Every structure is written in C-alpha cells, then in structure tokens.
Amino acid sequence: MGDMLSPQTRADGRVDALGVVAARTPLGARRTTVALTSLSNWLQFVRFCLVGLSGYLVNLIVFGACLGLGVHYRGAAVAAFLVAVANNYSWNRLWTFCDSRGDLGGQGLRYLTVSVVALGANVALLELLVSVGAAPLHGQAAAILLVTPLSFVGNKLWSFRITRPAGA
C-alpha cells in the first residue's frame, strides 16, 4: 500500500514530473511553481533588488544622518523610510514594473500601503535586534534585508499588478 502522495493511490492516473497527480495539486501551488520558475520574474526581482539597493543606501545614509543629529533610532528609521520609499517608488515605477504602470495616485497609494506594512515589519525586527544587542545601524541594515522579499511580493502582486480590461 503506497503513501498518500504515491501515484498508485491516485484515481485518475494523471501524474506530473514529480509523481503527483496534477488534478489534485492546489491552484496556488501550481501558480507558485510557475512564478518561481519564470525567468522574467527572477529578472524583475533582480531589478527590484537593485532599486532596493539604492533605497537601502539612501535609507542608511538618512538613518545615520538622523542619528548624528541626535534623533532616536525609531524616529530615524521612520525618516529614513520616508525618503527611501519615495526613491524606490519612482525607480520601481519607471524601471522594475514599467510594463504595469497604472494610475499614479492609485498605484502610489498601494505602494505606500505595502511600504508601511514593510516598515512595520522592519521596525519590529529592528527593535528585536537592538534588544538582543545589535547596534542600531547594524540592526537596521539586517532588518531591511529581511523585509525585502515581503515588499517585493506585495508590490508585484498588488501595487504593480497588471490589470487587463474586462473581456480581454
């Protein structure tokens, strides 16, 4: 008797390359597999990361400058976020997601929403890292890196999603 995933237990006999019946694979799993194997998605992620690198540098420069001016690290993180998000939105709209440019206001609001969620995750991680002994600048650097995948997925699937006219 085979296990739950063995082809012998499948009623319709249709088996994919991994030995799993395609009809029983959840739609989300198929979409995820297609997305993860798409070269264009990976190239877009590389562009997103390059834009993010510019925002990362902007963020750290502004963060460091704010700390130098005596601003508490939480306030410095918010100020740095605001400057970096403006930089990143502009470059992502013009370069990374240029084929899915929508309404400037609506798309910008969605981008800001995703960015605020990412900021919340960033500040939570920063707090955690500082509480366990990381220097604020090092904690900020690590937190940004850890939040990047969340930001990419949110922006790709919502902020810069490609919409098709009804009936197309």
VOPAGU-2260 file (C-alpha; in pm, 1 decimal, decimal comma):
REM VOPAGU-2260
SITE   aa  ch    i         X         Y         Z
SITE  MET   A    0       0,0       0,0       0,0
SITE  GLY   A    1     151,2     335,8    -107,4
SITE  ASP   A    2     157,0     659,5      82,2
SITE  MET   A    3     -83,0     948,9      21,7
SITE  LEU   A    4     139,9    1102,1    -247,7
SITE  SER   A    5     229,2     787,6    -438,5
SITE  PRO   A    6      90,5     762,6    -791,8
SITE  GLN   A    7     -68,2     424,5    -704,9
SITE  THR   A    8    -319,9     596,4    -475,6
SITE  ARG   A    9    -444,0     838,1    -743,6
SITE  ALA   A   10    -776,8     757,0    -901,7
SITE  ASP   A   11    -735,4     930,7   -1238,7
SITE  GLY   A   12    -377,7     817,7   -1303,7
SITE  ARG   A   13    -255,7    1157,3   -1432,3
SITE  VAL   A   14      91,2    1210,1   -1293,1
SITE  ASP   A   15     320,8    1513,3   -1331,6
SITE  ALA   A   16     702,6    1511,7   -1342,8
SITE  LEU   A   17     722,7    1488,6    -962,7
SITE  GLY   A   18     491,0    1189,2    -946,0
SITE  VAL   A   19     192,4    1386,3    -817,7
SITE  VAL   A   20    -143,3    1395,5    -990,7
SITE  ALA   A   21    -190,3    1739,0   -1143,7
SITE  ALA   A   22    -565,2    1741,2   -1082,4
SITE  ARG   A   23    -510,3    1724,0    -706,7
SITE  THR   A   24    -245,2    1998,6    -691,1
SITE  PRO   A   25    -392,4    2316,6    -542,0
SITE  LEU   A   26    -415,7    2606,6    -787,9
SITE  GLY   A   27    -196,8    2822,9    -563,8
SITE  ALA   A   28      78,4    2562,0    -565,8
SITE  ARG   A   29      78,5    2549,0    -947,1
SITE  ARG   A   30      89,9    2927,9    -970,6
SITE  THR   A   31     373,9    2940,8    -720,2
SITE  THR   A   32     571,3    2683,1    -916,5
SITE  VAL   A   33     518,8    2873,0   -1241,6
SITE  ALA   A   34     613,7    3203,7   -1076,5
SITE  LEU   A   35     928,7    3060,0    -921,3
SITE  THR   A   36    1043,7    2906,7   -1249,5
SITE  SER   A   37     977,9    3214,2   -1465,2
SITE  LEU   A   38    1299,5    3385,1   -1579,9
SITE  SER   A   39    1115,8    3716,0   -1626,0
SITE  ASN   A   40    1004,6    3709,5   -1261,2
SITE  TRP   A   41    1362,9    3649,1   -1146,9
SITE  LEU   A   42    1494,1    3931,1   -1368,7
SITE  GLN   A   43    1225,3    4157,7   -1230,0
SITE  PHE   A   44    1328,5    4056,8    -876,9
SITE  VAL   A   45    1690,4    4146,2    -963,8
SITE  ARG   A   46    1577,0    4491,5   -1086,0
SITE  PHE   A   47    1368,1    4527,5    -768,4
SITE  CYS   A   48    1674,3    4441,2    -559,8
SITE  LEU   A   49    1891,0    4691,7    -748,5
SITE  VAL   A   50    1632,5    4961,8    -686,5
SITE  GLY   A   51    1615,1    4837,4    -330,1
SITE  LEU   A   52    1992,6    4866,1    -303,8
SITE  SER   A   53    1970,4    5233,6    -395,6
SITE  GLY   A   54    1690,9    5274,7    -139,6
SITE  TYR   A   55    1893,9    5076,1     113,0
SITE  LEU   A   56    2186,2    5315,1      73,2
SITE  VAL   A   57    1955,0    5616,7      86,8
SITE  ASN   A   58    1789,1    5470,2     396,7
SITE  LEU   A   59    2114,7    5404,7     578,2
SITE  ILE   A   60    2258,6    5747,4     488,5
SITE  VAL   A   61    1946,0    5926,3     612,3
SITE  PHE   A   62    1927,4    5697,6     918,0
SITE  GLY   A   63    2291,9    5767,7    1004,3
SITE  ALA   A   64    2249,3    6141,1     949,8
SITE  CYS   A   65    1945,5    6146,5    1177,8
SITE  LEU   A   66    2134,5    5955,6    1448,0
SITE  GLY   A   67    2419,4    6207,9    1409,5
SITE  LEU   A   68    2168,6    6487,4    1469,0
SITE  GLY   A   69    2055,0    6319,4    1791,4
SITE  VAL   A   70    1728,5    6171,4    1662,2
SITE  HIS   A   71    1624,3    5849,9    1844,3
SITE  TYR   A   72    1671,7    5540,0    1627,0
SITE  ARG   A   73    1294,2    5481,9    1593,7
SITE  GLY   A   74    1239,3    5831,1    1457,4
SITE  ALA   A   75    1547,6    5798,0    1240,8
SITE  ALA   A   76    1405,7    5475,1    1093,6
SITE  VAL   A   77    1078,8    5646,6    1002,5
SITE  ALA   A   78    1253,6    5948,2     845,8
SITE  ALA   A   79    1486,2    5720,6     650,9
SITE  PHE   A   80    1187,6    5513,9     537,6
SITE  LEU   A   81    1003,8    5818,4     400,1
SITE  VAL   A   82    1299,0    5931,0     191,0
SITE  ALA   A   83    1381,5    5579,0      70,7
SITE  VAL   A   84    1021,2    5493,1     -20,2
SITE  ALA   A   85     998,1    5800,0    -246,1
SITE  ASN   A   86    1322,3    5695,8    -416,6
SITE  ASN   A   87    1212,2    5333,9    -455,6
SITE  TYR   A   88     861,8    5409,6    -581,9
SITE  SER   A   89     999,0    5634,3    -853,6
SITE  TRP   A   90    1254,8    5380,8    -975,7
SITE  ASN   A   91    1024,1    5079,6    -944,7
SITE  ARG   A   92     753,0    5258,3   -1140,7
SITE  LEU   A   93     993,2    5373,5   -1411,5
SITE  TRP   A   94    1210,9    5061,6   -1442,0
SITE  THR   A   95    1122,2    4747,6   -1244,4
SITE  PHE   A   96     748,3    4740,4   -1313,7
SITE  CYS   A   97     740,9    4969,9   -1618,8
SITE  ASP   A   98     516,2    4727,8   -1810,1
SITE  SER   A   99     246,1    4751,8   -1545,0
SITE  ARG   A  100     222,6    5121,8   -1482,4
SITE  GLY   A  101    -122,4    5213,4   -1360,3
SITE  ASP   A  102    -286,6    5522,6   -1226,7
SITE  LEU   A  103     -17,7    5725,5   -1049,8
SITE  GLY   A  104    -233,2    5800,8    -746,4
SITE  GLY   A  105    -389,9    5457,7    -700,8
SITE  GLN   A  106     -69,0    5273,4    -766,6
SITE  GLY   A  107     121,0    5511,2    -541,3
SITE  LEU   A  108    -129,1    5456,7    -259,0
SITE  ARG   A  109     -99,4    5077,9    -293,3
SITE  TYR   A  110     281,0    5109,8    -297,1
SITE  LEU   A  111     270,4    5325,6      14,7
SITE  THR   A  112      42,6    5072,4     186,6
SITE  VAL   A  113     280,4    4783,7     110,7
SITE  SER   A  114     570,4    5001,5     222,5
SITE  VAL   A  115     401,1    5087,5     553,8
SITE  VAL   A  116     342,7    4715,5     619,3
SITE  ALA   A  117     709,2    4654,3     536,7
SITE  LEU   A  118     804,3    4943,3     766,3
SITE  GLY   A  119     607,8    4782,9    1049,3
SITE  ALA   A  120     793,0    4456,7     996,9
SITE  ASN   A  121    1122,2    4648,9     969,5
SITE  VAL   A  122    1069,6    4839,7    1295,3
SITE  ALA   A  123     964,2    4521,0    1476,9
SITE  LEU   A  124    1277,3    4343,5    1357,1
SITE  LEU   A  125    1490,7    4647,1    1441,3
SITE  GLU   A  126    1350,5    4652,4    1794,6
SITE  LEU   A  127    1420,3    4282,0    1832,9
SITE  LEU   A  128    1775,1    4310,5    1702,2
SITE  VAL   A  129    1856,7    4613,8    1918,1
SITE  SER   A  130    1706,3    4439,5    2223,2
SITE  VAL   A  131    1946,1    4147,1    2177,2
SITE  GLY   A  132    2247,7    4375,5    2149,1
SITE  ALA   A  133    2281,6    4480,4    1786,9
SITE  ALA   A  134    2395,4    4833,8    1719,3
SITE  PRO   A  135    2103,6    5031,6    1573,7
SITE  LEU   A  136    2274,7    5085,0    1235,6
SITE  HIS   A  137    2358,1    4714,3    1204,8
SITE  GLY   A  138    2007,6    4618,4    1315,1
SITE  GLN   A  139    1857,4    4848,4    1054,4
SITE  ALA   A  140    2079,5    4702,3     783,0
SITE  ALA   A  141    1972,1    4347,1     872,6
SITE  ALA   A  142    1603,4    4435,8     911,6
SITE  ILE   A  143    1588,1    4589,8     564,7
SITE  LEU   A  144    1736,7    4277,0     409,8
SITE  LEU   A  145    1493,0    4050,7     592,6
SITE  VAL   A  146    1185,6    4252,5     489,3
SITE  THR   A  147    1278,3    4280,6     117,6
SITE  PRO   A  148    1102,6    3958,9      -0,1
SITE  LEU   A  149     777,6    4065,9     172,1
SITE  SER   A  150     796,3    4401,6      -0,2
SITE  PHE   A  151     865,6    4251,0    -343,6
SITE  VAL   A  152     574,9    4007,9    -328,7
SITE  GLY   A  153     333,7    4275,0    -205,0
SITE  ASN   A  154     436,4    4520,0    -473,1
SITE  LYS   A  155     441,8    4269,3    -757,2
SITE  LEU   A  156     105,8    4115,8    -671,4
SITE  TRP   A  157     -78,9    4428,9    -564,2
SITE  SER   A  158      86,5    4766,3    -620,2
SITE  PHE   A  159     212,0    4695,9    -971,9
SITE  ARG   A  160     -20,5    4414,4   -1071,7
SITE  ILE   A  161    -102,9    4401,7   -1439,1
SITE  THR   A  162    -471,2    4461,8   -1491,9
SITE  ARG   A  163    -646,3    4362,6   -1809,2
SITE  PRO   A  164    -958,3    4533,3   -1940,6
SITE  ALA   A  165   -1281,4    4340,0   -1888,3
SITE  GLY   A  166   -1335,9    4086,3   -2162,1
SITE  ALA   A  167    -969,2    4086,2   -2271,2
